[in-house]
Amino acid sequence: CMGSEYPCFRLRGEWSGHSGTVNAIACRKDGTLAASAGDDTTVRLWSVPEGKCLAVLKGHTQRVTGVAFGPRGQLASCSKDGTVRLWNPDAPQAEPRTLDLRAGGLLTIEFSPGGERLAVGCGDGTIRLLGSN
């Protein structure tokens, strides 16, 4: 990677905790927190770079397929159960807001750069755009 625009990446750690496949990961903008989505129906919050599991977020009933941090640190997850859950990673014990999109299993999720919209890739072949206004 010398002479390229890409850093020379090396393995710096290995985190474990999910009891199955990890389907997606996301890092919060400030670089101190990561979230992972697993086949075990959980979202896990991790300290970065230590890799300590800070919380296990439960509520989805099928495998979690996507996680995304918004620009203000908010966290969203999507699942094969057809729901989006909006979590407060600073208060992980709080009940998440749950949205049932009735669109088959959900596969991927992403916030818009300003955080006012959330795009979700759905198993019924659609992309659903959720907005705050």
Backbone as a printed PyTorch tensor [residue, N CA C, xyz], in Angstrom:
tensor([[[  0.8140,  -1.1960,   0.0000],
         [  0.0000,   0.0000,   0.0000],
         [  0.8590,   1.2620,   0.0000]],

        [[  2.1520,   1.1130,  -0.0020],
         [  3.0100,   2.3100,  -0.0470],
         [  2.7970,   3.0200,  -1.3680]],

        [[  2.7150,   4.3260,  -1.3120],
         [  2.5150,   5.1060,  -2.5140],
         [  1.0640,   5.1790,  -2.9600]],

        [[  0.1610,   4.5780,  -2.1950],
         [ -1.2550,   4.6390,  -2.5510],
         [ -1.9850,   5.5400,  -1.5590]],

        [[ -3.2410,   5.8140,  -1.8710],
         [ -4.0510,   6.6340,  -0.9730],
         [ -4.6350,   5.8290,   0.1820]],

        [[ -4.3940,   4.5280,   0.1960],
         [ -4.9870,   3.6570,   1.2010],
         [ -4.0000,   3.3640,   2.3190]],

        [[ -4.4830,   3.3800,   3.5650],
         [ -3.5910,   3.0490,   4.6740],
         [ -3.2360,   1.5640,   4.6540]],

        [[ -2.1660,   1.2200,   5.3010],
         [ -1.7500,  -0.1800,   5.4120],
         [ -2.4900,  -0.8000,   6.5990]],

        [[ -3.5740,  -1.4930,   6.3270],
         [ -4.3790,  -2.0830,   7.3860],
         [ -3.7360,  -3.3600,   7.8930]],

        [[ -3.8000,  -3.5350,   9.2050],
         [ -3.3300,  -4.7420,   9.8610],
         [ -4.3750,  -5.1380,  10.8970]],

        [[ -4.4720,  -6.4280,  11.1700],
         [ -5.4000,  -6.9120,  12.1870],
         [ -5.0030,  -6.3330,  13.5420]],

        [[ -5.9280,  -5.6410,  14.1960],
         [ -5.6600,  -4.9910,  15.4820],
         [ -6.4480,  -5.5950,  16.6330]],

        [[ -7.3250,  -6.5200,  16.3260],
         [ -8.1120,  -7.1410,  17.3770],
         [ -9.1780,  -8.0370,  16.7990]],

        [[ -9.7840,  -8.7880,  17.6770],
         [-10.8740,  -9.6800,  17.2960],
         [-11.8810,  -9.6670,  18.4280]],

        [[-13.1250,  -9.3310,  18.1030],
         [-14.1720,  -9.2270,  19.1100],
         [-15.1310, -10.3920,  18.9230]],

        [[-15.5710, -10.9710,  20.0050],
         [-16.5350, -12.0650,  19.8970],
         [-17.6530, -11.8610,  20.9060]],

        [[-18.8110, -12.4090,  20.5940],
         [-19.9720, -12.2850,  21.4660],
         [-21.2340, -12.7950,  20.8160]],

        [[-21.3880, -12.5680,  19.5070],
         [-22.5650, -13.0830,  18.8110],
         [-22.5000, -14.6060,  18.7600]],

        [[-23.6560, -15.2490,  18.8180],
         [-23.7110, -16.7050,  18.7180],
         [-24.1640, -17.0820,  17.3130]],

        [[-23.4160, -16.6690,  16.3410],
         [-23.7330, -16.9400,  14.9410],
         [-23.1070, -15.8730,  14.0660]],

        [[-23.5680, -15.8290,  12.8390],
         [-23.0210, -14.9240,  11.8450],
         [-23.2330, -13.4610,  12.2160]],

        [[-22.2160, -12.6480,  11.9710],
         [-22.3270, -11.1900,  12.0750],
         [-22.6510, -10.6970,  10.6670]],

        [[-23.7940, -10.0450,  10.5080],
         [-24.2850,  -9.6410,   9.1940],
         [-23.8980,  -8.2320,   8.7870]],

        [[-23.6770,  -7.3510,   9.7450],
         [-23.3560,  -5.9570,   9.4270],
         [-22.6960,  -5.3100,  10.6270]],

        [[-21.8700,  -4.2990,  10.3500],
         [-21.2780,  -3.4910,  11.3990],
         [-21.2920,  -2.0270,  10.9660]],

        [[-21.2880,  -1.1520,  11.9370],
         [-21.2350,   0.2850,  11.6620],
         [-20.4640,   0.9480,  12.7920]],

        [[-19.7940,   2.0470,  12.4590],
         [-19.0620,   2.8240,  13.4590],
         [-19.6820,   4.2010,  13.5910]],

        [[-19.8000,   4.6570,  14.8290],
         [-20.2960,   6.0020,  15.0710],
         [-19.2530,   7.0070,  14.5870]],

        [[-19.7290,   8.1350,  14.1360],
         [-18.8880,   9.1770,  13.5390],
         [-17.7070,   9.5780,  14.4250]],

        [[-17.9030,   9.5950,  15.7480],
         [-16.8150,  10.0120,  16.6410],
         [-15.7710,   8.9200,  16.8510]],

        [[-16.0090,   7.7230,  16.3040],
         [-15.0330,   6.6480,  16.3490],
         [-14.9110,   5.9160,  17.6650]],

        [[-15.7800,   6.1700,  18.6280],
         [-15.6670,   5.5460,  19.9490],
         [-16.6010,   4.3650,  20.1480]],

        [[-17.5240,   4.1520,  19.2080],
         [-18.5480,   3.1330,  19.3780],
         [-18.8060,   2.4390,  18.0530]],

        [[-18.9910,   1.1160,  18.1120],
         [-19.3760,   0.3370,  16.9420],
         [-20.6100,  -0.4780,  17.3010]],

        [[-21.3860,  -0.8270,  16.2860],
         [-22.5580,  -1.6860,  16.4720],
         [-22.4470,  -2.8460,  15.4960]],

        [[-22.9010,  -4.0120,  15.9280],
         [-22.9110,  -5.1880,  15.0540],
         [-24.3000,  -5.8070,  15.0470]],

        [[-24.6470,  -6.3970,  13.9100],
         [-25.9530,  -7.0350,  13.7130],
         [-25.7290,  -8.5260,  13.5150]],

        [[-26.4800,  -9.3480,  14.2490],
         [-26.2220, -10.7850,  14.1890],
         [-27.4170, -11.6540,  13.8870]],

        [[-27.0940, -12.8730,  13.4200],
         [-28.1130, -13.8990,  13.2170],
         [-28.7920, -14.2900,  14.5170]],

        [[-28.1530, -13.9770,  15.6590],
         [-28.7080, -14.3250,  16.9730],
         [-29.7980, -13.3530,  17.4330]],

        [[-30.2920, -12.5190,  16.5270],
         [-31.3800, -11.5400,  16.7270],
         [-30.9760, -10.3380,  17.5820]],

        [[-29.6890, -10.1470,  17.8290],
         [-29.2530,  -9.0420,  18.6750],
         [-28.4340,  -8.0190,  17.8930]],

        [[-28.4130,  -6.8180,  18.4610],
         [-27.4760,  -5.7680,  18.0740],
         [-26.5560,  -5.6070,  19.2740]],

        [[-25.2590,  -5.5660,  19.0160],
         [-24.2980,  -5.3970,  20.1050],
         [-23.5540,  -4.0870,  19.9270]],

        [[-23.3490,  -3.3850,  21.0420],
         [-22.5730,  -2.1490,  21.0490],
         [-21.1880,  -2.4580,  21.6010]],

        [[-20.1550,  -1.9380,  20.9320],
         [-18.7660,  -2.2290,  21.2710],
         [-17.9860,  -0.9330,  21.4820]],

        [[-17.1030,  -0.9260,  22.4580],
         [-16.1850,   0.2040,  22.6150],
         [-15.0670,   0.0550,  21.5810]],

        [[-14.6530,   1.1800,  21.0220],
         [-13.5810,   1.1830,  20.0300],
         [-12.4340,   2.0050,  20.6080]],

        [[-11.2100,   1.5070,  20.5810],
         [-10.7150,   0.3120,  19.9170],
         [-10.6500,  -0.9290,  20.8050]],

        [[-11.0610,  -0.8240,  22.0580],
         [-10.8900,  -1.9350,  23.0060],
         [-11.6610,  -3.1890,  22.6030]],

        [[-12.8400,  -3.0240,  22.0400],
         [-13.6530,  -4.1720,  21.6590],
         [-14.4420,  -4.7650,  22.8030]],

        [[-14.6760,  -3.9750,  23.8450],
         [-15.4840,  -4.4520,  24.9680],
         [-16.9560,  -4.3300,  24.5850]],

        [[-17.7230,  -5.4040,  24.8150],
         [-19.1610,  -5.3620,  24.5460],
         [-19.8200,  -4.5380,  25.6580]],

        [[-20.4170,  -3.4210,  25.2690],
         [-21.0300,  -2.5010,  26.2250],
         [-22.5020,  -2.8000,  26.4770]],

        [[-23.1720,  -3.3620,  25.4580],
         [-24.6080,  -3.6520,  25.6010],
         [-25.0360,  -4.6410,  24.5380]],

        [[-26.0310,  -5.4280,  24.8850],
         [-26.6850,  -6.3360,  23.9370],
         [-28.1180,  -5.8480,  23.8110]],

        [[-28.4740,  -5.3740,  22.6150],
         [-29.8020,  -4.8160,  22.3670],
         [-30.7010,  -5.9080,  21.8010]],

        [[-31.7940,  -6.1620,  22.5120],
         [-32.7050,  -7.2440,  22.1340],
         [-34.0670,  -6.6770,  21.7840]],

        [[-34.7690,  -7.3430,  20.8930],
         [-36.1120,  -6.9360,  20.4990],
         [-36.5130,  -7.5170,  19.1640]],

        [[-35.5620,  -7.6210,  18.2380],
         [-35.8730,  -8.2540,  16.9570],
         [-36.1630,  -9.7330,  17.1890]],

        [[-37.0380, -10.2980,  16.3730],
         [-37.4100, -11.7050,  16.5390],
         [-36.7760, -12.6170,  15.4960]],

        [[-36.1330, -12.0300,  14.5050],
         [-35.3780, -12.7970,  13.5220],
         [-34.0200, -12.1370,  13.3300]],

        [[-33.1850, -12.7300,  12.4980],
         [-31.8140, -12.2170,  12.3660],
         [-31.7860, -10.7390,  12.0000]],

        [[-30.8280, -10.0320,  12.5850],
         [-30.6380,  -8.6070,  12.3230],
         [-29.6920,  -8.5040,  11.1310]],

        [[-30.1060,  -7.7700,  10.1170],
         [-29.3700,  -7.7440,   8.8530],
         [-28.6380,  -6.4350,   8.5950]],

        [[-28.9700,  -5.3710,   9.3230],
         [-28.3090,  -4.0970,   9.0850],
         [-28.3200,  -3.2090,  10.3100]],

        [[-27.2780,  -2.3940,  10.4240],
         [-27.1820,  -1.3660,  11.4510],
         [-26.5880,  -0.1150,  10.8230]],

        [[-26.9910,   1.0360,  11.3340],
         [-26.4550,   2.3030,  10.8360],
         [-26.4980,   3.3420,  11.9400]],

        [[-25.4260,   4.1120,  12.0310],
         [-25.3930,   5.2640,  12.9220],
         [-25.7270,   6.5050,  12.1220]],

        [[-26.5750,   7.3520,  12.6870],
         [-26.8720,   8.6350,  12.0720],
         [-25.8170,   9.6550,  12.4370]],

        [[-25.8370,  10.8140,  11.7970],
         [-24.8080,  11.8300,  12.0320],
         [-24.8060,  12.4030,  13.4440]],

        [[-25.9080,  12.2640,  14.1750],
         [-25.9620,  12.7500,  15.5560],
         [-25.7920,  11.6020,  16.5600]],

        [[-25.3280,  10.4510,  16.0750],
         [-25.0510,   9.3260,  16.9540],
         [-26.1990,   8.3660,  17.1630]],

        [[-27.3800,   8.6540,  16.5990],
         [-28.5080,   7.7480,  16.7560],
         [-28.2180,   6.4250,  16.0310]],

        [[-28.8880,   5.3600,  16.4310],
         [-28.6400,   4.0300,  15.8830],
         [-29.9370,   3.4200,  15.3810]],

        [[-29.8920,   2.8510,  14.1780],
         [-31.0420,   2.1420,  13.6110],
         [-30.6080,   0.7310,  13.2420]],

        [[-31.5350,  -0.2050,  13.3680],
         [-31.2830,  -1.5800,  12.9400],
         [-32.4750,  -2.0740,  12.1390]],

        [[-32.2050,  -3.0410,  11.2580],
         [-33.2880,  -3.6750,  10.5070],
         [-33.1050,  -5.1780,  10.5710]],

        [[-34.2030,  -5.8920,  10.3180],
         [-34.2000,  -7.3260,  10.5500],
         [-35.0720,  -8.0540,   9.5340]],

        [[-34.8330,  -9.3460,   9.4400],
         [-35.6790, -10.2080,   8.6180],
         [-37.1000, -10.2710,   9.1790]],

        [[-37.3240,  -9.8010,  10.4080],
         [-38.6730,  -9.7800,  10.9790],
         [-39.5200,  -8.6300,  10.4170]],

        [[-38.9300,  -7.8050,   9.5330],
         [-39.6800,  -6.7350,   8.8790],
         [-39.7300,  -5.4300,   9.6450]],

        [[-38.9580,  -5.3360,  10.7310],
         [-39.0080,  -4.1160,  11.5310],
         [-37.7030,  -3.3380,  11.4760]],

        [[-37.8450,  -2.0300,  11.6760],
         [-36.7320,  -1.1190,  11.9300],
         [-36.8460,  -0.7380,  13.3920]],

        [[-35.7300,  -0.7380,  14.0890],
         [-35.7140,  -0.2930,  15.4870],
         [-34.7450,   0.8770,  15.6020]],

        [[-35.1970,   1.9050,  16.3010],
         [-34.4030,   3.1030,  16.5240],
         [-33.9820,   3.1110,  17.9870]],

        [[-32.6860,   3.0010,  18.2160],
         [-32.1170,   2.8460,  19.5500],
         [-31.4050,   4.1260,  19.9700]],

        [[-31.2980,   4.3260,  21.2670],
         [-30.4620,   5.3930,  21.8120],
         [-29.2080,   4.7090,  22.3630]],

        [[-28.0830,   4.7660,  21.6310],
         [-26.9000,   4.0530,  22.1020],
         [-26.3180,   4.6130,  23.4000]],

        [[-26.6990,   5.8270,  23.7810],
         [-26.2410,   6.4020,  25.0410],
         [-27.1180,   5.9660,  26.2180]],

        [[-28.2570,   5.3550,  25.9160],
         [-29.1520,   4.8040,  26.9390],
         [-29.6760,   3.4640,  26.4080]],

        [[-28.7840,   2.4650,  26.2970],
         [-29.1670,   1.2050,  25.6450],
         [-30.2750,   0.4330,  26.3390]],

        [[-30.5360,   0.7250,  27.6030],
         [-31.6030,   0.0280,  28.3190],
         [-32.9850,   0.5750,  27.9490]],

        [[-33.0270,   1.7320,  27.3040],
         [-34.3070,   2.3490,  26.9200],
         [-34.9750,   1.5410,  25.8080]],

        [[-36.2850,   1.5120,  25.8400],
         [-37.0640,   0.8030,  24.8230],
         [-36.8880,   1.5040,  23.4740]],

        [[-36.5740,   0.7540,  22.4160],
         [-36.4230,   1.3910,  21.1060],
         [-37.7720,   1.7130,  20.4770]],

        [[-37.7730,   2.6560,  19.5770],
         [-38.9520,   2.9040,  18.7510],
         [-38.9450,   1.8400,  17.6610]],

        [[-40.0900,   1.2020,  17.4160],
         [-40.1700,   0.1170,  16.4450],
         [-41.1300,   0.4890,  15.3260]],

        [[-40.6650,   0.2860,  14.0930],
         [-41.4810,   0.5470,  12.9040],
         [-41.6110,  -0.7480,  12.1220]],

        [[-42.8440,  -1.1990,  11.8910],
         [-43.0930,  -2.3930,  11.0770],
         [-43.3840,  -1.9310,   9.6600]],

        [[-42.4800,  -2.2180,   8.7350],
         [-42.6260,  -1.7150,   7.3700],
         [-43.4980,  -2.5990,   6.4880]],

        [[-43.8550,  -3.7880,   6.9420],
         [-44.7160,  -4.6950,   6.1670],
         [-44.2040,  -4.8170,   4.7340]],

        [[-42.9070,  -5.1070,   4.6340],
         [-42.2540,  -5.1470,   3.3250],
         [-41.3850,  -6.3950,   3.1810]],

        [[-41.7790,  -7.4710,   3.8410],
         [-40.9300,  -8.6570,   3.8400],
         [-39.7430,  -8.4260,   4.7660]],

        [[-38.7940,  -9.3290,   4.7080],
         [-37.5880,  -9.1660,   5.5110],
         [-36.8050,  -7.9510,   5.0460]],

        [[-36.2320,  -7.2340,   5.9850],
         [-35.4430,  -6.0490,   5.6580],
         [-33.9760,  -6.4460,   5.5950]],

        [[-33.2450,  -5.8700,   4.6570],
         [-31.8940,  -6.3500,   4.3750],
         [-30.7740,  -5.3540,   4.6490]],

        [[-31.0400,  -4.0760,   4.4880],
         [-29.9860,  -3.0750,   4.6730],
         [-30.6100,  -1.7500,   5.0620]],

        [[-29.8160,  -0.9060,   5.7200],
         [-30.3460,   0.3480,   6.2440],
         [-29.2400,   1.4010,   6.2300]],

        [[-29.6200,   2.6600,   5.9650],
         [-28.6260,   3.7400,   5.9500],
         [-29.3070,   5.0800,   6.1840]],

        [[-28.6660,   5.9210,   6.9880],
         [-29.1290,   7.2900,   7.2130],
         [-28.6540,   8.1800,   6.0760]],

        [[-29.4310,   9.2270,   5.7750],
         [-28.9610,  10.2740,   4.8680],
         [-27.8930,  11.0780,   5.6050]],

        [[-27.0440,  11.8160,   4.8830],
         [-25.9620,  12.5630,   5.5400],
         [-26.4290,  13.5020,   6.6550]],

        [[-27.5900,  14.1150,   6.5140],
         [-28.0920,  15.0170,   7.5440],
         [-28.8850,  14.3230,   8.6340]],

        [[-29.1880,  13.0450,   8.4520],
         [-29.9190,  12.2720,   9.4490],
         [-31.4230,  12.4320,   9.4140]],

        [[-31.9400,  13.2210,   8.4590],
         [-33.3880,  13.4500,   8.4130],
         [-34.1420,  12.3340,   7.6920]],

        [[-33.4290,  11.4690,   6.9910],
         [-34.0620,  10.3580,   6.2880],
         [-33.3210,   9.0580,   6.5780]],

        [[-34.0610,   7.9620,   6.4360],
         [-33.5230,   6.6240,   6.6480],
         [-33.9950,   5.7670,   5.4780]],

        [[-33.0710,   5.1740,   4.7410],
         [-33.4150,   4.3070,   3.6140],
         [-33.2610,   2.8550,   4.0460]],

        [[-34.2370,   2.0280,   3.6530],
         [-34.2460,   0.6200,   4.0340],
         [-34.4590,  -0.2220,   2.7910]],

        [[-33.5780,  -1.1880,   2.5660],
         [-33.7240,  -2.1450,   1.4680],
         [-34.5760,  -3.3080,   1.9330]],

        [[-35.6560,  -3.5940,   1.2020],
         [-36.6750,  -4.5460,   1.6580],
         [-36.7040,  -5.8130,   0.8100]],

        [[-37.1390,  -6.8810,   1.4390],
         [-37.2300,  -8.1770,   0.7790],
         [-38.2910,  -8.2440,  -0.2990]],

        [[-39.2060,  -7.2830,  -0.3430],
         [-40.2260,  -7.2960,  -1.3820],
         [-39.7490,  -6.5610,  -2.6440]],

        [[-38.4570,  -6.2200,  -2.6990],
         [-37.9030,  -5.5700,  -3.8820],
         [-37.9930,  -4.0640,  -3.8770]],

        [[-38.4170,  -3.4710,  -2.7710],
         [-38.5350,  -2.0160,  -2.7000],
         [-37.4650,  -1.4170,  -1.7930]],

        [[-37.2810,  -0.1270,  -1.9550],
         [-36.5000,   0.6670,  -1.0140],
         [-37.5020,   1.5980,  -0.3500]],

        [[-37.5620,   1.5630,   0.9540],
         [-38.4800,   2.4330,   1.6900],
         [-37.6740,   3.6020,   2.2700]],

        [[-38.1690,   4.7960,   2.0490],
         [-37.5200,   5.9930,   2.5570],
         [-38.3650,   6.5500,   3.6870]],

        [[-37.8010,   6.5800,   4.8810],
         [-38.4930,   7.1030,   6.0540],
         [-37.9700,   8.5020,   6.3250]],

        [[-38.8560,   9.4170,   6.6970],
         [-38.4470,  10.8020,   6.9450],
         [-38.9840,  11.3080,   8.2550]],

        [[-38.2980,  12.3170,   8.7720],
         [-38.7020,  12.8890,  10.0610],
         [-39.7680,  13.9560,   9.9120]],

        [[-40.0810,  14.3700,   8.7010],
         [-41.1460,  15.3600,   8.5210],
         [-42.0120,  15.0020,   7.3560]]])
